[in-house]
Amino acid sequence: MVGVNDADENDELSNHSDQNPGSHLGLDPSQAARRKADPVETARANRTWWDLEADGYYAEHGSFLGDDDFVWGPEGLRETDAGLLGDVRGRELLEIGAGAAQCSRYAARKGARVVATDISGGMLRQGASLNGPFTAATGLTVPLVQCDATSLPFADCSFDTVFTSYGAVPFVADSAALMAQAARVLRPGGRFVFSTTHPIRWALPDDPGYPGLTVTSSYFDRTPYVEQESGATTYVEHHRTLGDRVRELTAAGLCLVDLVEPEWQQENQQVWGGWSPLRGNLIPGTAIFVCVKAAR
Ligand SMILES: C[S@@+](CC[C@H](N)C(=O)[O-])C[C@H]1O[C@@H](n2cnc3c(N)ncnc32)[C@H](O)[C@@H]1O
């Protein structure tokens, strides 16, 4: 009744079943636990994890993301169609959790001055290798800065826009601190736009097939998802409900002006971990928060 895929594809999708919020990243659910993880443990684990996975991540997803394109999530919504950043020409932009900085290069092509940041040197190295040909072709540069999104090394009120496509937000223990940092570096009237996993997905197995459509855990359980190996924490993901996000944004002095739940693009047939045409046609997988810092 709910299927958009043929039977063979559904059989194959069913084999991916697990209850692991991070399984879209190739994590091993047998090493998973739900337990507390503080900001230091979280940052250390995730920095190392992204350093080690950078090559594999872009080998798998690089062609979907493009070298200087801006995709808001696995549904395939592109900034060129969504226009969530507004007109960036002549504006100063900051990308957090930029990975290989594809979105920053897109913004630079549109006339923005943009700085791309990430906690992982491995991810930024991918960005550096794409920056070379980009600068050669366009004459444009995108500086890369390694830093934690919860502790940005930039002066107050130095950017018109802060943004990220799936970077940093689900990977920090203290997302209220991340919101406060974004608000701090924004000029009054500036915009903070970020996409992240839709909170409802926390209640469902991270499975692209039918098992991913049945609730198996509580949406309200904020206990982090933690991977560990030989006693060492290797990966952490943190959950916030929609209400939590709104409260954190408001406390940071940001006003939520739109909440975009991208619909699956019909021409998009890719399965990205738990994101698939089957689920994408039925439930949201991504939430994009569009926020504005109050003008003085
Ligand atoms: C799913 S990737 C998204 C990257 C890029 N936007 C893309 O679509 O390829 C998540 C990124 O968040 C970064 N990240 C994780 N924790 C972070 C933190 N505390 N501060 C800044 N970046 C962080 C990771 O290093 C990784 O590059």
Ligand as a Chemical Component Dictionary entry (heavy atoms), coordinates in Angstrom:
data_LIG
# 
_chem_comp.id                   LIG 
_chem_comp.type                 NON-POLYMER 
_chem_comp.pdbx_formal_charge   0 
_chem_comp.three_letter_code    LIG 
# 
loop_
_chem_comp_atom.comp_id 
_chem_comp_atom.atom_id 
_chem_comp_atom.alt_atom_id 
_chem_comp_atom.type_symbol 
_chem_comp_atom.charge 
_chem_comp_atom.model_Cartn_x 
_chem_comp_atom.model_Cartn_y 
_chem_comp_atom.model_Cartn_z 
_chem_comp_atom.pdbx_ordinal 
LIG C1  C1  C 0  27.356 15.085 7.360  1  
LIG S1  S1  S 1  28.830 16.046 7.281  2  
LIG C2  C2  C 0  28.237 17.442 6.396  3  
LIG C3  C3  C 0  29.327 18.115 5.648  4  
LIG C4  C4  C 0  28.892 18.857 4.388  5  
LIG N1  N1  N 0  27.956 19.902 4.664  6  
LIG C5  C5  C 0  28.350 17.850 3.410  7  
LIG O1  O1  O 0  27.141 17.867 3.132  8  
LIG O2  O2  O -1 29.143 17.045 2.952  9  
LIG C6  C6  C 0  28.969 16.649 8.952  10 
LIG C7  C7  C 0  30.155 17.586 9.180  11 
LIG O3  O3  O 0  30.043 18.176 10.482 12 
LIG C8  C8  C 0  31.358 18.287 10.998 13 
LIG N2  N2  N 0  31.312 18.444 12.457 14 
LIG C9  C9  C 0  31.013 17.511 13.390 15 
LIG N3  N3  N 0  31.090 18.045 14.625 16 
LIG C10 C10 C 0  31.452 19.348 14.457 17 
LIG C11 C11 C 0  31.688 20.414 15.357 18 
LIG N4  N4  N 0  31.581 20.271 16.687 19 
LIG N5  N5  N 0  32.056 21.619 14.852 20 
LIG C12 C12 C 0  32.182 21.796 13.503 21 
LIG N6  N6  N 0  31.967 20.804 12.607 22 
LIG C13 C13 C 0  31.599 19.598 13.069 23 
LIG C14 C14 C 0  32.032 17.001 10.539 24 
LIG O4  O4  O 0  33.426 17.070 10.631 25 
LIG C15 C15 C 0  31.513 16.878 9.121  26 
LIG O5  O5  O 0  32.363 17.514 8.195  27 
# 
loop_
_chem_comp_bond.comp_id 
_chem_comp_bond.atom_id_1 
_chem_comp_bond.atom_id_2 
_chem_comp_bond.value_order 
_chem_comp_bond.pdbx_ordinal 
LIG C1  S1  SING 1  
LIG S1  C2  SING 2  
LIG S1  C6  SING 3  
LIG C2  C3  SING 4  
LIG C3  C4  SING 5  
LIG C4  N1  SING 6  
LIG C4  C5  SING 7  
LIG C5  O1  DOUB 8  
LIG C5  O2  SING 9  
LIG C6  C7  SING 10 
LIG C7  O3  SING 11 
LIG C7  C15 SING 12 
LIG O3  C8  SING 13 
LIG C8  N2  SING 14 
LIG C8  C14 SING 15 
LIG N2  C9  SING 16 
LIG N2  C13 SING 17 
LIG C9  N3  DOUB 18 
LIG N3  C10 SING 19 
LIG C10 C11 SING 20 
LIG C10 C13 DOUB 21 
LIG C11 N4  SING 22 
LIG C11 N5  DOUB 23 
LIG N5  C12 SING 24 
LIG C12 N6  DOUB 25 
LIG N6  C13 SING 26 
LIG C14 O4  SING 27 
LIG C14 C15 SING 28 
LIG C15 O5  SING 29 
# 
